[in-house]
Amino acid sequence: MIRSLLILAAIVYGVSQLAVAQVKNFRPVTKEMLLNPSPSDWLMFSRTYNSQRFSPLDQINRQNVSQLRMVWSRGMMPGNHENIPLVHDGVMYVVNPQAVVQALDATNGDLIWEYKRTLPKDLGETINRAGRNRTMSIYEDLIFFAAPDGFVVALDARTGKLRWESKTQDYKNGTQHTAGAIVIDGKVLSGRGCGGAIETLNRSECSFIVAHDALTGKEVWRFYTTAAPGEPGGDTWGNTPEERRQASAWGLPGSFDPVRNLIYWGIANPKPHTRWARHNGIVDDIPQTAPAELYSNSTVALNSNTGKLKWYYQELPGDDWDMDHTHDRILIRTPINPDPNAVRWISSRIARGQERDVVVSIGDPGGIWIVDRDSGEFLWATPFPFDTPYFHVSKVDSETGKSYINWDQVMKTKDDKSTVCYSNQRSYAALAYSPKTNSLYAPYLDVCFERTFNANSEDMHQRRTIPRPGSDPNAPSGIMKINMATGQIQKFYSSKVDNRGAMLATAGDLIFWGDWDRRFRAFDADSGRILWETILAGNVENSTITYSVNGKQYVAVLTGDGTPKVPGNTTTISVFALP
């Protein structure tokens, strides 16, 4: 009898635990909420569709930020992570390494629910650093997660239970969900990276952006990021056959302009990494100027309803170095008045001082690019973080806006040795824009590639990272502040430490940023003066956000590297607030 009562009590306890293991009073997230989110929430990777990473919260400001204190921290699953959490109505949703999604009380870190995906045992044989997806998304009562086994997954936001899943690619060929997911106009969009050998992949397996109906998981459209023979742009690949045309959307997801109904997404480099390897040693099989190998290293503008291409702008034609003009496309409205002393390439057609709706991007290999949001018309561009003759683009035509590859640094024979800039100077760290200063804040790493021929490599070269010739050895990294009207670049902060941290701008006149030395700091948005700093349990990768619960503002940051480079690194969530 006693044993039966104990069993019954255990069952009742389990049921009660199950009953409370859910988000209470959940409020579905509507399209209107995504278009105009509450300042208290953080509903997508950069908070808003324009990817500005600007928060209107100002309870924490330049006058009181020095009083910030840690209010809670929580260890995460061990492994590689690059995730940016979400917050809605006081609940934080985060992806841990090993494909574990959690819902946490955003005021204290208590676990509400957890979803553990069962991954294939052979996943590690083809997927390097599985679970690197950078973003997740929320819509209605669903959380969307791009799983490392090739599925887009929808979870019940209240309980974490699986609602639907849709397979988009085969992990066995090395294709991985690195970009994560974003919900746009009722559809879940996801990008991916081409991780396998060139012989095992073709464009249909990794070179695409796909949209699924958010409520059912049914595929709505698919945009191929490389043009096939017979398609517009198909002739820009020279004699490369369709199955060898690769250029993925592995970086940060795209932005959305609801007025124009356009999605702006950055596409990565063509593979293999050298022209020599892609074109069997015939480096002039494609031209030195855009367009070449579309839509690699381009900004594409897609119709949200159909996925059809409206326009593209190619930042780097016929890449020779794995340069990756992918990651965030930031949408702003600004006067256009580039300073010729600060900006190398300026369109001859611009009306100076005129306000324009523009797309702003900074490539992984550097360079600032400004194009018109309606048409993709080139407005201005300049090397970033510093001007150098080794920059990967040598020219942008002021009349046509066409860019030219730096032909002097292209490997043309087996005896060539070259230096090209830059190398992973910003990686996938999300940038931030403050409308209060009309400035973009961007981390940088002042290093380049030195490259020689290697017949044993799939890419036909070997490379090593070197400091930029003429760079300051005491300040190889830091943050730049870029005036969006004039293009003037101001050194905001200098560091001796590598960095990958996402930027965050707030209405409190603050910029938050962390580095690989475990330092997390708040800067004055005008002067760059450090107003507060703390030491974390690990390095900062890509995660800083701010949100508010019951009128109290919090700043959250995740630590833990996407690559195992930092000894003693710890994967944690740390959250700060005023006393």
BELGIPE-V297824 format. One record per residue. N is the residue number from 0. OMEGA is omega in degrees with one decimal (999 if undefined). NEAR is the number of other C-alpha atoms within 12 Angstrom. D_CENTER is the distance of its C-alpha to the mean C-alpha in Angstrom with 2 decimals. Layout:
n = {N:N}
omega = {OMEGA:OMEGA}
near = {NEAR:NEAR}
d_center = {D_CENTER:D_CENTER}
This chain:
n = {0:1:2:3:4:5:6:7:8:9:10:11:12:13:14:15:16:17:18:19:20:21:22:23:24:25:26:27:28:29:30:31:32:33:34:35:36:37:38:39:40:41:42:43:44:45:46:47:48:49:50:51:52:53:54:55:56:57:58:59:60:61:62:63:64:65:66:67:68:69:70:71:72:73:74:75:76:77:78:79:80:81:82:83:84:85:86:87:88:89:90:91:92:93:94:95:96:97:98:99:100:101:102:103:104:105:106:107:108:109:110:111:112:113:114:115:116:117:118:119:120:121:122:123:124:125:126:127:128:129:130:131:132:133:134:135:136:137:138:139:140:141:142:143:144:145:146:147:148:149:150:151:152:153:154:155:156:157:158:159:160:161:162:163:164:165:166:167:168:169:170:171:172:173:174:175:176:177:178:179:180:181:182:183:184:185:186:187:188:189:190:191:192:193:194:195:196:197:198:199:200:201:202:203:204:205:206:207:208:209:210:211:212:213:214:215:216:217:218:219:220:221:222:223:224:225:226:227:228:229:230:231:232:233:234:235:236:237:238:239:240:241:242:243:244:245:246:247:248:249:250:251:252:253:254:255:256:257:258:259:260:261:262:263:264:265:266:267:268:269:270:271:272:273:274:275:276:277:278:279:280:281:282:283:284:285:286:287:288:289:290:291:292:293:294:295:296:297:298:299:300:301:302:303:304:305:306:307:308:309:310:311:312:313:314:315:316:317:318:319:320:321:322:323:324:325:326:327:328:329:330:331:332:333:334:335:336:337:338:339:340:341:342:343:344:345:346:347:348:349:350:351:352:353:354:355:356:357:358:359:360:361:362:363:364:365:366:367:368:369:370:371:372:373:374:375:376:377:378:379:380:381:382:383:384:385:386:387:388:389:390:391:392:393:394:395:396:397:398:399:400:401:402:403:404:405:406:407:408:409:410:411:412:413:414:415:416:417:418:419:420:421:422:423:424:425:426:427:428:429:430:431:432:433:434:435:436:437:438:439:440:441:442:443:444:445:446:447:448:449:450:451:452:453:454:455:456:457:458:459:460:461:462:463:464:465:466:467:468:469:470:471:472:473:474:475:476:477:478:479:480:481:482:483:484:485:486:487:488:489:490:491:492:493:494:495:496:497:498:499:500:501:502:503:504:505:506:507:508:509:510:511:512:513:514:515:516:517:518:519:520:521:522:523:524:525:526:527:528:529:530:531:532:533:534:535:536:537:538:539:540:541:542:543:544:545:546:547:548:549:550:551:552:553:554:555:556:557:558:559:560:561:562:563:564:565:566:567:568:569:570:571:572:573:574:575:576:577:578}
omega = {179.7:179.7:179.5:178.7:178.6:178.7:179.1:178.4:179.1:179.3:179.4:178.4:179.8:178.9:179.9:176.6:178.9:-177.2:-178.0:-178.1:178.6:178.1:-178.3:175.6:-178.5:179.4:-178.2:-179.1:-177.1:174.4:-179.1:179.0:176.6:179.7:-177.5:-171.9:172.8:175.5:-178.9:-174.3:169.6:-166.3:175.4:-165.4:177.4:176.5:-177.8:-178.1:-179.6:175.3:-177.7:-177.1:176.9:178.2:177.3:-179.0:-178.7:175.5:171.8:-174.5:-175.4:180.0:-173.5:-174.4:179.4:-179.8:-179.2:177.2:174.6:179.5:169.4:174.2:-178.3:175.3:178.2:176.9:178.2:178.6:-177.6:175.2:176.9:-166.8:172.0:-176.3:173.8:173.4:176.0:177.2:174.2:177.3:176.7:176.0:-174.4:174.6:174.0:165.9:-179.6:172.5:176.5:178.9:-178.6:167.5:-175.2:169.2:-172.9:178.2:-176.8:177.3:179.8:-179.9:175.1:172.5:-177.6:175.4:177.9:179.9:175.1:-175.7:177.9:-177.9:-178.0:-176.1:-177.1:179.4:-177.1:-177.5:177.6:-179.1:-177.8:177.6:-176.3:-172.7:-169.5:-173.2:166.5:-176.3:-176.4:177.2:-173.5:178.8:-175.9:170.3:-176.1:-172.1:177.3:-171.4:-177.3:178.9:172.3:179.4:163.1:-170.1:174.7:-179.9:173.7:-175.9:179.4:-169.6:-175.4:179.9:179.2:178.2:172.7:173.4:-177.9:-179.5:-179.5:-178.5:-179.6:-179.6:-175.1:176.5:175.2:178.2:-174.0:175.7:179.6:-174.2:-173.8:-173.3:172.7:178.5:178.0:176.0:176.1:-179.8:177.9:-179.5:179.5:174.4:-175.8:179.0:177.0:-173.8:-174.8:176.3:-175.9:-178.4:-175.0:-175.5:164.8:-171.0:-178.0:-177.5:-177.5:-173.4:-179.8:167.5:-176.4:178.3:175.9:172.0:-172.2:-175.5:-175.4:-176.0:179.6:178.7:-177.6:176.4:178.8:177.9:178.3:-173.6:168.7:-176.6:-179.6:174.9:-179.0:176.2:173.5:-177.0:-177.7:-178.8:-178.2:-179.8:-179.9:-177.9:179.6:179.8:-174.8:-174.2:179.2:-178.5:-177.0:170.5:-168.0:173.9:-172.3:-173.3:179.1:-179.5:-175.5:176.8:-175.6:173.9:-176.2:178.7:-180.0:-177.1:-177.7:173.5:-180.0:-172.7:178.1:-178.8:-174.4:-175.0:172.2:178.4:-6.1:-167.0:-177.8:173.2:-178.8:-177.3:-177.3:-172.1:173.5:176.2:-179.8:-171.5:178.3:173.0:175.2:-175.9:178.1:-177.3:175.9:2.0:175.4:178.6:178.1:6.7:179.1:177.7:-177.2:164.0:176.6:176.2:-173.4:173.2:-175.4:-176.4:-169.9:-174.0:-179.4:-179.5:172.6:176.5:173.4:168.1:-177.9:-179.9:-178.5:179.7:171.0:-179.1:178.8:-168.2:-176.9:-169.3:166.4:170.2:179.4:179.7:-163.9:170.9:-171.1:-176.0:179.4:169.1:-173.7:167.1:179.1:-178.2:-173.7:179.7:-179.1:177.1:-178.0:-172.9:-175.6:-174.3:-177.0:177.5:177.7:-173.4:-174.4:172.4:-172.7:179.6:-179.7:176.1:-178.7:167.3:-170.5:171.1:-179.6:175.0:170.1:-177.4:173.6:176.1:178.1:-178.7:174.5:-176.2:-179.9:177.9:-178.8:-174.6:-179.5:-166.2:-173.0:179.1:178.4:178.1:173.4:177.9:178.7:175.1:179.1:5.9:179.4:174.7:-178.7:176.4:179.9:-179.1:-171.0:173.6:-177.6:-173.2:165.2:-176.7:-175.2:179.6:-174.0:-175.4:-179.4:179.2:-179.2:175.2:176.9:-172.4:-179.8:-177.1:177.4:178.5:-175.4:177.8:-179.1:-178.3:-175.4:171.4:-173.5:171.7:-179.7:-177.2:7.6:179.8:178.0:-172.9:175.6:-177.5:-173.7:176.6:-178.0:179.8:176.9:177.3:175.5:175.5:179.0:179.3:-172.1:-177.3:173.2:179.5:-172.0:172.0:179.0:174.1:-169.2:-179.5:-176.2:175.6:163.6:-168.6:175.2:-179.4:175.5:-176.2:-177.8:-179.8:175.3:-179.5:177.9:175.8:167.8:-173.8:172.9:179.8:179.9:172.6:174.6:176.5:-178.2:-177.9:179.5:-177.7:179.8:-179.2:-177.4:-178.5:179.1:-178.7:171.8:173.8:-172.0:176.8:-173.2:175.9:-172.5:-175.3:179.6:-177.2:-178.9:175.6:-173.5:-178.8:178.8:-176.8:173.5:-171.6:173.5:-178.3:174.1:-169.9:174.0:177.9:174.6:176.7:-179.9:177.2:173.5:179.2:-176.8:169.7:176.5:-178.1:176.6:-175.3:-177.8:177.3:177.3:179.0:176.5:-169.1:169.3:-178.4:167.6:-173.9:178.7:-170.1:-174.4:180.0:177.7:-178.3:-178.5:172.7:177.7:178.1:-176.9:-177.6:-179.5:-178.9:-179.2:-174.0:-170.6:-157.2:-164.4:177.4:171.9:-177.4:-178.8:175.7:179.9:176.0:-179.8:-178.5:177.9:171.2:-176.9:178.1:175.8:174.2:-177.9:-169.5:170.4:174.5:-174.6:-175.0:-172.6:-179.5:177.2:-177.5:-178.6:-179.3:-175.7:166.2:176.6:-175.1:-174.1:175.6:174.8:179.3:999}
near = {7:8:9:10:12:12:13:14:15:14:14:14:16:14:13:13:16:19:16:17:26:27:34:20:15:18:19:23:29:23:22:19:28:33:26:21:29:27:32:33:40:49:51:50:51:50:47:39:41:43:43:41:46:47:43:32:30:29:31:38:32:29:19:21:33:23:20:28:24:26:22:23:30:30:25:33:25:24:30:35:43:49:54:50:48:45:41:45:34:35:38:47:48:53:48:42:37:31:40:33:44:45:39:38:29:44:32:25:29:24:28:30:32:32:35:23:30:16:21:20:12:17:26:21:18:25:31:29:29:38:44:43:51:51:52:52:52:48:38:29:28:40:48:50:57:47:50:45:41:39:35:47:45:43:39:32:44:37:32:35:28:25:24:24:31:31:26:35:34:31:37:27:29:34:46:46:52:45:47:47:47:49:46:43:35:29:37:45:51:53:52:53:46:46:36:29:23:30:21:22:30:36:36:31:41:47:44:41:50:48:39:39:30:39:29:22:29:24:25:25:26:32:37:38:51:46:37:31:21:12:17:22:25:26:25:33:41:29:25:33:25:30:25:35:43:47:52:53:50:45:43:52:50:49:47:39:32:25:16:19:24:35:46:51:54:49:51:53:47:49:45:38:34:38:42:34:33:38:29:24:22:19:28:27:23:30:27:31:29:33:34:41:48:45:51:49:51:47:50:46:39:39:29:37:28:23:32:26:33:25:29:38:43:46:57:52:43:49:50:47:51:39:44:48:51:51:49:50:47:49:42:37:28:34:24:33:29:33:24:18:15:27:33:32:35:37:33:20:18:25:15:21:16:18:19:29:28:33:45:53:55:48:52:47:43:43:46:44:47:46:42:33:40:27:25:33:33:39:47:47:44:42:37:44:46:36:29:27:24:33:40:46:48:32:33:36:25:21:18:23:33:35:39:31:37:30:31:21:32:40:36:27:24:20:15:20:22:33:34:42:45:44:37:37:42:46:37:44:45:51:49:49:46:39:28:24:27:27:36:46:51:53:49:47:44:45:37:39:34:28:31:28:26:21:18:11:18:22:30:31:33:26:26:20:23:25:26:30:24:18:21:18:18:15:24:29:35:35:46:40:39:39:33:44:33:32:38:30:31:27:27:31:36:29:26:20:28:33:42:43:51:51:51:50:47:43:28:30:35:43:55:54:53:47:47:39:31:35:30:42:37:40:34:34:40:33:20:27:22:26:28:29:25:30:21:33:31:34:43:47:49:44:52:48:49:52:44:34:27:14:19:24:35:42:49:45:50:50:51:44:37:39:25:21:19:25:15:18:29:33:37:37:44:41:37:40:32:23:16}
d_center = {59.81:57.85:55.50:54.95:54.20:51.65:49.96:50.03:48.64:45.79:45.03:45.20:42.96:40.40:40.56:40.24:37.24:35.66:36.59:34.97:31.83:30.01:28.43:31.43:31.80:28.45:27.70:25.92:22.84:23.87:22.27:23.79:22.18:18.66:19.70:21.28:20.17:22.53:21.69:22.43:19.64:15.86:15.39:11.72:8.39:9.20:12.88:13.79:13.19:13.17:9.88:12.24:11.82:15.60:18.02:21.66:22.98:25.39:27.57:26.00:26.64:27.67:31.21:30.63:27.35:29.51:30.86:27.65:28.47:26.79:27.90:26.53:24.58:24.09:23.64:21.19:21.87:21.89:19.47:15.92:13.17:9.55:9.91:9.70:13.20:14.87:18.29:20.98:24.60:24.60:22.95:19.76:18.01:16.06:15.38:17.29:17.45:19.91:18.63:20.28:19.32:21.17:22.33:23.55:25.72:23.48:26.60:27.63:25.32:27.97:26.96:27.63:26.65:24.90:23.93:24.19:23.37:25.93:24.27:26.30:28.20:27.32:23.52:23.24:25.29:22.60:19.23:18.12:16.55:16.68:14.73:11.36:9.60:6.87:8.18:11.72:13.71:17.30:19.99:23.76:24.62:21.93:18.86:16.63:15.29:14.16:16.61:16.77:20.10:18.79:19.47:17.76:19.64:20.95:22.54:25.10:23.60:27.10:27.91:25.05:27.21:25.87:26.45:25.18:23.20:22.55:22.20:19.87:20.23:22.41:21.00:24.14:22.94:19.84:17.31:14.66:12.30:9.16:6.69:9.00:10.85:11.38:15.00:16.19:19.95:21.01:18.94:16.23:13.71:11.88:10.54:11.65:12.42:15.96:17.21:20.95:23.62:24.09:27.42:26.10:23.44:23.61:21.39:22.38:21.02:17.42:16.81:16.20:14.39:16.71:17.79:20.11:22.50:21.24:24.80:26.14:23.44:25.11:23.10:23.28:21.80:19.99:18.73:19.15:16.86:19.89:23.19:26.25:29.79:31.40:28.25:27.28:25.71:27.14:29.49:26.82:26.48:30.06:31.82:28.84:29.62:27.34:26.70:25.29:22.78:19.29:15.95:13.17:9.98:8.39:4.81:2.40:5.94:8.45:10.74:14.42:17.69:20.43:23.23:22.48:21.16:18.40:14.83:12.78:10.32:9.44:11.31:11.55:14.88:18.11:19.68:21.84:20.56:23.80:25.86:28.79:27.52:26.25:29.52:32.12:32.79:33.20:30.63:31.98:31.61:28.89:29.14:27.84:26.52:24.28:24.38:24.04:22.42:20.71:18.00:16.45:14.48:14.87:13.76:15.40:16.89:17.98:20.66:19.49:22.83:23.23:20.07:22.24:21.04:22.35:21.23:19.05:18.70:18.40:17.23:18.57:21.36:22.42:20.14:22.24:20.03:16.70:14.86:11.59:11.03:7.82:4.35:5.40:9.15:11.16:14.55:17.51:21.27:22.92:26.11:25.80:27.99:26.51:28.66:30.02:30.29:26.56:25.13:26.17:25.68:26.79:27.78:31.54:31.28:29.60:31.81:31.29:30.61:29.76:27.00:24.37:21.46:18.74:15.23:13.77:11.31:11.27:10.97:10.24:14.07:14.64:16.23:15.92:16.43:17.98:19.18:21.10:19.55:22.70:23.32:20.71:23.49:22.66:23.43:22.57:20.57:21.14:20.24:17.99:18.50:22.09:24.23:25.59:27.67:25.39:22.41:21.16:22.19:25.87:26.42:25.35:28.42:29.28:31.06:28.90:25.42:25.22:23.45:25.28:24.15:25.77:28.58:30.23:27.51:27.43:29.29:32.30:34.77:34.92:36.20:33.29:31.34:28.59:26.23:23.06:20.51:17.84:16.41:12.90:13.62:10.25:8.27:4.66:6.25:5.59:8.81:11.82:14.72:18.19:20.67:23.39:23.00:21.36:19.14:15.56:14.80:12.79:13.17:14.64:16.47:19.62:20.18:20.92:22.00:25.67:26.49:29.67:30.87:30.92:32.64:31.81:28.05:26.50:24.75:28.16:27.06:26.38:24.38:24.06:22.07:24.37:24.42:24.38:28.07:29.41:26.65:27.62:27.86:27.93:24.64:22.12:19.10:18.45:17.12:18.07:19.05:19.16:21.69:20.43:24.05:25.37:22.54:24.15:22.07:23.28:22.71:21.71:21.78:22.69:22.40:23.87:21.10:17.86:14.75:11.17:11.26:9.17:11.56:13.65:16.45:19.46:22.72:24.52:23.84:21.56:18.36:17.21:15.54:16.19:16.62:17.69:21.26:20.85:21.36:19.86:21.00:21.59:22.32:24.45:22.26:25.10:26.43:23.83:26.55:25.58:27.01:26.16:24.80:25.07:24.73:22.71:23.38:20.52:17.72:14.69:11.36:8.48:10.52:12.90:14.23:17.73:20.10:23.85:26.48:30.10:29.66:28.20:24.83:22.70:19.80:17.95:16.04:15.40:16.64:16.61:15.04:12.89:15.76:19.37:20.02:21.22:24.76:25.57:22.02:22.05:19.54:20.23:19.41:21.13:21.99:23.96:26.27:29.37:32.70}
